[in-house]
Amino acid sequence: MRIYLDNCCYKRPYDEQSQIRISLETWAKRQNYSYRSKSQPEI
């Protein structure tokens, strides 16, 4: 599986988390890293 991560995703955890979109993107980034550590997708 290929997952594309742009530069914005690396900075999301440091952004203000009061907006739902930003907090969901932060959650998705963390889930991708968790999934990656288990199955080793191609990035």
C-alpha positions, 0 to 999 in steps of 0.5 A: 500500500502506498501512502502519500504524506505532504509536509503539512501532515508533519506539522499538524500535531503542533497546530491549534487543535480547536478546529475539528478538521485539524484535530482529525488530520492530526488523528489520521497522521497518528493512525497512519504511523501506527499502521505503518509500524505494523504493516510497513506500507510503502511511503 
